[in-house]
Amino acid sequence: MAKLVLIRHGESTANRDNIYTGWSDVPLTEVGINQAHHAGKLIAELGINFSAVHTSMLKRAIVTANIVMDELDQNWLPITKTWRLNERHYGALRGQNKDDTRQIYGKEQVARWRRSFNSVPPLLDHPDDDRRYAINGILNEPLGESLRMAYDRLIPYWLDHIAPDLIEGKNQLVVAHGSSLRALIKYLEGISDRGIDGVEVENGEPIIYEMNDQLRIHSKVTLS
């Protein structure tokens, strides 16, 4: 059976400061760097050999992936960076303190934006002009996304680039973000639109799935 390992990046400066981030590119804190090293050590104890690594185009995930691969002594592996694994785009909320938005918009509205599958946050007035997406053919960056929208752009990558290797028995590592991993977990475990509200993915805690050649989950373990 193949193993799929999911890791949310280590703590970022935005996590520390309780700020919406989305596609904003923020670094890891010292705590986050240590979480990445710890995650790598936990996986190394299991002796898992990976065939490929998949991450987003945001440095908090990329740096976490690099640290984990160093700990595994597998940093020679190919790493694919794709916008499809980016964090959900928080639109006009990005850069704002989460507690402040509760005061402005109300706790219930903020809870819907943050946790529900379909709610779209307030949108940006215009997309960013970011070279990393332009050179990858992403001509229309989102102005904001619901979790459903993040799900819809992530699952094609899963189907085309991760699932086929797992079917062949090749272990895969995915280092991404809280919301993008929630979207993937929803798909893998068949969680309902309402049920995904209660799913959390913690920084730097590897989730290990063991799957058969039909991608049915045989076991799931979270390391901490």
N, C-alpha and C positions, 0 to 999 in steps of 0.2 A: 504493500500500500504506500502511496505517496503522502508526503507531509506538506501542508501549506501552513506557513507561519506568517502571522500578521502582527505588525508592531506599529503602534502610534508613536510618533517622534517624542523625544524627551521634552521636558518642560521648556517652553519658549519664554522670551521676555513678555510677550502678550499674555500667555497663561499666568505668569507670575503677577502681572499687573491687572488681571481680570478685564482684558480688553478684547473686543471682537477683532479677529484677524482676517480670516478668509484667505484671499489671494495676496494679501500684503506679505512681504518677505521679511520675516523677523528672525533673529538668531536664537540659538539655544542659550539658556542660562548655564551657570556652572552646575546647578542641580540637574538640568537636562542632559548635560554632557555625561555626568556621572550615571544617570539613568540609562543612557545609551550603552555605556560600558557594562553596566550590570546586566542589561538585557542580553548583550553578546555573550557574557560569561554564563548566564543561565542556559542559553541555547548550546553553547560549547559543551557543557556538561552532558548533554544528550547525544552528542556526536553526530548531529545532523549534517549531511553534506548536501549543499544546494547546487542546482544547475543554473539558476538565474535569479537576479534580484530586480525588483520593480519598485520604483518610487516616483514621487511627484516632481514638479519643477520648482519646488520651494525649498530653500536651503535648510530649514529646520528638519525636514525629512531626509534630504540628501546627506547632510552631515551625520544624522543618526544612522543612516544606512552604512556610511563609510566606517563609522566607529564600530558598529556591530560586525561588519565584515573583517575589520582588523582583529577583533577579539576572537573571531572564528578562524583566523588565518586563512580566509578564503577571499581576500580582497582582490584576487586576480579574476574573479568571476565577472561576467558582463552585467552591467547595471543599466537598465532602461529607465529613462526619465520621461514621464508623460504627464501632460496637463490633465489627462482623464483621471489621474489619481490625486489631483489637487484637492485641497480642502474645499468644502462648500463655500461659494462666494457670498459673503454677508452684505453685499451692496453698500448702501449708505450708512449701515451700522458700523462698518469697520472703523477701527481707531477710537471708538467710543467705549467708555467704561460700562460694563454690563449692569452694575448697580445704578448708575446714572440713568440708563435707558429705562429701568424699571420705574424710576421716579417720573420720567417724562411720558412714557407710553402706558404704564401700568403693568403690574406683575403678570396678569393673565395674557396680555398681548405679547409680551416678551417671551413668556413660556411657549406660546404657540409658534412664534418665529424660530425659537431655538430648538424645540423638541418635536414638533409635529412633522409629518411627512410632506404635507402639501403647502404649508404657509410660506409665502415669499416675503422676505424682508423689504423695507423701503429700498428703492433702486437708486443707483448712481445716476447722475444727470448725463454722463457720457462715459464710454469705456476708457480704460487706461491705454496709454501708448507704450506698450511694453515689448521690447525687442524679442524677448525669449518666446513670446507667442507668435509674433509676426513671422519669424523665420521658420516656425513650425506649421505654418499654414492656417493658424487660428485667426481668421480675419474679423470675427465678431466675438470679442470677449464678452462674457456675461456682465450685466449690470447688477445682478443679484440672483441668487438661486434658492429655491426650496430644496429640501433633501431629495425629493422626487427628481428634480432636475439634475442634481448631482448623480443620483442613481442612474438616470437615463444616459448620461455621458460616460459613466464608469463601466457599466456592464458590457458594452461592446469590446472594451479592452480585455476584460476578463475572458470573454468567449473566444477572442481571437489570439490572445497572447499568453494567457496563464493556464486556462483549462486544458488546452491540447497537450501541454507538457505534463500536467498532472496525470492525465489519462495514460500517458506513456510511462508513468512511474517516476517522474523527475521532480524532486522536491523544489518548492518555490518559496521565496521570501518576498513579502510585500511590506514596505515601510511607507506609511502614509499618515493620515490625519484622523481626528476623531470622527468627523461627519462622513468622510469618504469611506472609512472602515465600517462605520455603522451601516452605510448603504450596502456595502459588500456583504456584511454579515446578514443583513435582511434577506438578501438574495440567497445566500448559501443555506440559511436555516429556515427559509420560508416563513419569516416573521410577518405578521400582518401590518398594515399601514398604521393601525392604532398601537399595536404591540411594540413597534420600534421606538416609541416614545420613552420606554423605560430602559433601553439598552445604553450602557455606558462603555466606553473604551478608555482605559487609563493610560497616561503617558508611560512609555517604556516598559509595559508589561506584555511580553510575548503571548499570543494566543496561538496554540498549535492544534491544527486539525489533521487527523489521519483519514484519508479518503481512499475508497476503492476505485477501480478503473471506470466506474460509472459516476464518479464524483459524489457518491453517497457518503455521508459522514459516518465514520466508524467510531471516532472518539474526538473529544475536544478538551483541552487542558489550558488553563491560564497560569502562567508563571509570574511570581512576584518576589 
